[in-house]
Amino acid sequence: MAVERTEFKGQPVIVLKRNDTDKYPFSFGLSKARLIIEYFEEIKKFVAEADNKPEEKK
Protein backbone atom coordinates (compact mmCIF):
# COMPACT_ATOMS: atom_id res chain seq x y z
CA MET A 1 0.00 0.00 0.00
CA ALA A 2 1.36 3.38 -0.92
CA VAL A 3 1.38 6.01 1.81
CA GLU A 4 1.97 9.68 1.16
CA ARG A 5 2.17 12.73 3.35
CA THR A 6 0.96 15.99 1.92
CA GLU A 7 -0.78 19.20 2.93
CA PHE A 8 -4.26 20.61 2.47
CA LYS A 9 -4.73 24.32 3.17
CA GLY A 10 -1.46 24.29 5.08
CA GLN A 11 -2.42 21.36 7.32
CA PRO A 12 -0.73 17.93 7.30
CA VAL A 13 -2.62 15.10 5.57
CA ILE A 14 -1.83 11.43 5.14
CA VAL A 15 -3.01 9.59 2.02
CA LEU A 16 -3.47 5.80 1.98
CA LYS A 17 -3.68 3.98 -1.34
CA ARG A 18 -4.36 0.34 -2.16
CA ASN A 19 -1.67 0.61 -4.83
CA ASP A 20 0.23 3.29 -6.70
CA THR A 21 -2.56 3.71 -9.26
CA ASP A 22 -5.49 3.85 -6.81
CA LYS A 23 -8.00 6.33 -8.25
CA TYR A 24 -9.79 6.86 -4.93
CA PRO A 25 -7.27 7.08 -2.09
CA PHE A 26 -8.27 7.52 1.54
CA SER A 27 -6.95 10.72 3.08
CA PHE A 28 -7.32 12.35 6.47
CA GLY A 29 -5.72 14.94 8.68
CA LEU A 30 -4.34 15.04 12.18
CA SER A 31 -7.69 15.22 14.02
CA LYS A 32 -9.06 12.13 12.32
CA ALA A 33 -5.71 10.35 12.72
CA ARG A 34 -5.94 10.91 16.47
CA LEU A 35 -9.48 9.48 16.49
CA ILE A 36 -8.35 6.42 14.55
CA ILE A 37 -5.57 5.81 17.07
CA GLU A 38 -7.91 6.35 20.03
CA TYR A 39 -10.55 3.94 18.69
CA PHE A 40 -8.27 1.48 16.89
CA GLU A 41 -9.49 -1.55 18.89
CA GLU A 42 -13.13 -0.71 18.09
CA ILE A 43 -12.24 -0.36 14.41
CA LYS A 44 -10.55 -3.78 14.50
CA LYS A 45 -13.67 -5.31 16.12
CA PHE A 46 -15.88 -3.67 13.49
CA VAL A 47 -13.82 -5.15 10.66
CA ALA A 48 -13.71 -8.60 12.27
CA GLU A 49 -17.48 -8.63 12.82
CA ALA A 50 -18.22 -7.41 9.30
CA ASP A 51 -15.81 -9.94 7.75
CA ASN A 52 -17.46 -12.80 9.64
CA LYS A 53 -21.00 -11.76 8.77
CA PRO A 54 -22.65 -14.20 6.34
CA GLU A 55 -23.29 -12.56 3.01
CA GLU A 56 -26.90 -11.80 2.22
CA LYS A 57 -28.34 -13.51 -0.81
CA LYS A 58 -29.98 -11.22 -3.32
URWO-V263378 format. One line per field, one symbol per residue. ss: DSSP state (H for helix, E for strand, C for the rest). Layout:
ss=???
//
This chain:
ss=CEEEEEEECCEEEEEEECCCCCCCCEEEEHHHHHHHHHCHHHHHHHHHHHHHCCCCCC
//
